[in-house]
């Protein structure tokens, strides 16, 4: 999804306290075994607007 929007160098890194964060959401018990909290980093290069508009 991010790459379709013009982002590059996309990285996803799990947060050290991911399980605690998910448990704090108060959603279904055991949700921390299915999803994780993460840092997402990406670069959107110069000229991205023109490339997206051409699609």
Protein Blocks (a to p, Z undefined) as FASTA:
>chain_A
ZZmnopahiacdddfklmmmmmmnopaehklmmbccddddddddehklmmmmmZZ
